[in-house]
Amino acid sequence: MIIYSKAILPDELVDFSKDLWNKIFERKNCFILGGTIASIILLNFINNWLKQKRLFKKLNIPGPSPLPFIGNLHNLVKQGFADHDINIMTKYGRTVGYFEGSTPVVLTTDVRFIKNVMIKDFNYFVNRRIFDSLLVEPLDKFMTILRDEEWKNVRAIITTAFTTGKLKSMFKHIHECVENLEEFLKNLEEKDGILDTKDLFSCFTLDVISSCCFVFFPKLSGFLSKKELVEFFPIKSFRFFEEFINTVIHRRKNKLELRDDFIQNVLEHEENGLEKNTQETKIEYKDEKVNNKWNTPLKKTLTNKEILSQSILFLLAGYETTAQTLSYIAYNLAMNPNYQDKLIQEVDDVLDRHDGKINYESISEMRFMDNVINETLRMFPPAVRLDRVASADYEYNGIKILKDMVWSVPIWALHHDPEIYPEPDIFRPERFDDKEKNLRESVAFLPFGAGPRNCVGMRFALLEIKTLLASVLSKYSFEKCDKTPEKIQIDNSGFARPTCPLIVKVNLSKITFSNFNPQIFNTTDLAYNPTDTISQATFDASCQLENSFYPQSFKSTMISNNNEDMFCLKSANSDTDYTNLFRGLSTFELDRLNSITGVKAEIVGLEDQPNQMNEKTYTDLSDLVLEQQNIKSDIQDKNLKYPVQVNPILTNSNILNQQVLLINDNSMSSESSYATSSGFSSMENFNKPKAEIKRLGTNKNTPSQSGVTEKPKRGRKPTPLNQDPNVKLTKKQLLMKNSEKPVVCFGNKVVEKNTDEYTKRRESNNEAVKKCRQKLLEKQKEREDRMKKLQDENKVLTNTVDKLSQELNVLKNIIIQMSPDKKLPAQITNMYMEVEHFK
Ligand code: HEM
């Protein structure tokens, strides 16, 4: 064709046609090439997909069929880790294979398989899965993602910072942070004790971890949030910590400061050398196949960069996990008051044995607390999954795991497996009693992982949780409130975060409930000094009152017994004799009674002057105290047998709570005077000394509870002993019961009457009451002053408004005069109406 064209066409035309043909030919080539590549990719992709589909069959692992590109990710995204794992295990069995994109993952809840991989054959599974996004400074040196030799070195050194001795030395920092918490709790008074648990516990855990890592930084959480650094530690906060920690390391290395904390421990390790390593730091690797490269000796030191990375890691790993666990514990206790009672009882008993001291030793004795924590971690493990990567081909029971394959334990699914934990959604701490626990494999409970790569901060976290719980529960308790969610759902983050805030109410009544709960009392113990207005005993009485029965309506009478200085409230309900039920109840308890039962108890005149009702409402405890003192002098002056006195219920429970707090700040507790239900049948009995009477409760002699609605229990309330024959009397209760001499209970102490200690404690109580009274009067005065100031300001404002409105009237008239239709324009009318409305 070219020859032909040469003969008949001009040269330019021939060149042009040549070009055209070449171009067409080139493009054709491109198409062919492109098509070939696409076919190869497609074939490769189909091949891979078919391989994927066949992979788990080959390895003898059941599982769902993967989709091209995404594998089975769509299910994971749609359902979230927790539900996905439960669903997939229910459908395919205890060991399942599935694909996250093109990555094959083996999931298992087979406890034997778990034990083999994580403990016995750990050397095949040393490393975790690493995502590329984590390979930036300082994240790339986090112990969680270090591999093989490098991990082994860092772990061996870090472990030395968490030995028992080191934990004991760090305890004081934890305790310091617990004390700081008190302030936060005090602020809760304004919110009626309503607490978003995350607020409280995340501040606490951040302060603890920073304090134990590098420096005591009270309110670090507040500081960071002000500087906008807390948002899941963005890179700018890493920089902040980098500079900060580097300074700390420099100061420590140059001996400019010394402190019992993590950084100090790591640096000391460096100085002391490896010979001081404890048994705990030794990690043994037996298998030669994967072990030879590890025979080099351990490194002695960590670089500054490594220390920095671990410090930041600790903040991340120890902050949210622990705070979240504490939130769930508070939630579980609020929802299960019977278990909370049991725990409070344990805390009180143990602290009693340790002179009220919260320390490493006393906390280690709180075994039921361990159960509560474990059961919470079972129900809500902060890490929903953990994983390992196989470093060589591995086989267990006919199941094959290939080198580099991800092997994972769905912790949430494991902890909610009904075959291992029947009724898994129910909070039942007894599951962790030795008897039940020994029936399970240890790896059936994995909140902190297992084996040599388990959570290095586990003991630290548990110590922190226990210290906080012991401290809070020795004074307060958690309660359910309107905002407490009935059921908890977790989000899809993989960290078991609740979808709604865990809000509970903190019972701020700081009066400590003594375990004094004897079956039998001496009447002399009922002697109740009126100056000890709110006493331990009366509080106990109201607790018991809640525990037993309530009259649907009653009037109670307060009498004073001349000889005994005894105050008593008597029910005026003629059908049932509640005479002794209200003995020793202060107005505080009556107020509580009112809030619980809706029954407004009154204290009215006595039989001999039945109509003399002199009702009065107190808003301040100090008024009541003074009033009662007057009664006492009245009794003495007039030698009245039954003085007429009226002490109706205090109306402002908030004020009362504050007052109760004040009293207890002075460690006030008073003699025990107990309400009784069946010991006395008539008033005359009050004069009988040492009559044996039964405690208020639900024993056989107690009137029936019919017609009484069960009220939610309060934290500090005891389980009535005579309701449960299995409950053993505590040491103190036995002491009280068996004592031949009259004894009284001051808070947690049993003291013999008329001894020096008795006199001293009574005096200190009275002193405390006086102080409290003084403080209350001061507060009252402050309130009055503030009120007066407000009233004055109000007056000035009213005058100004009056003046302005007069001026406005004048203006209005002028405008009307000036307007052609002698009317106010609509705009001004509106303005005028607004001002009138404001007036
Ligand atoms: C309730 C609190 C905590 C929970 C539930 C928790 C849970 C876990 C879990 C499940 C693992 C993975 C274990 C495995 O793969 O076998 C882990 C690892 C780790 N945790 Fe914790 N943790 C908590 C508190 C802490 C604290 C307070 C610290 C630091 C002070 C910490 C530091 C670490 C570190 C460094 C690792 C990686 C260990 C390694 O790779 O060798 N954790 N944690």
Boltz pocket constraint, residues with backbone or C-beta under 6 A from the ligand:
constraints:
  - pocket:
      binder: B
      contacts: [[A, 143], [A, 144], [A, 145], [A, 155], [A, 313], [A, 314], [A, 317], [A, 318], [A, 319], [A, 321], [A, 322], [A, 325], [A, 381], [A, 382], [A, 383], [A, 385], [A, 386], [A, 387], [A, 446], [A, 447], [A, 448], [A, 449], [A, 450], [A, 451], [A, 452], [A, 453], [A, 454], [A, 455], [A, 456], [A, 457], [A, 458], [A, 460], [A, 461]]
      max_distance: 6.0
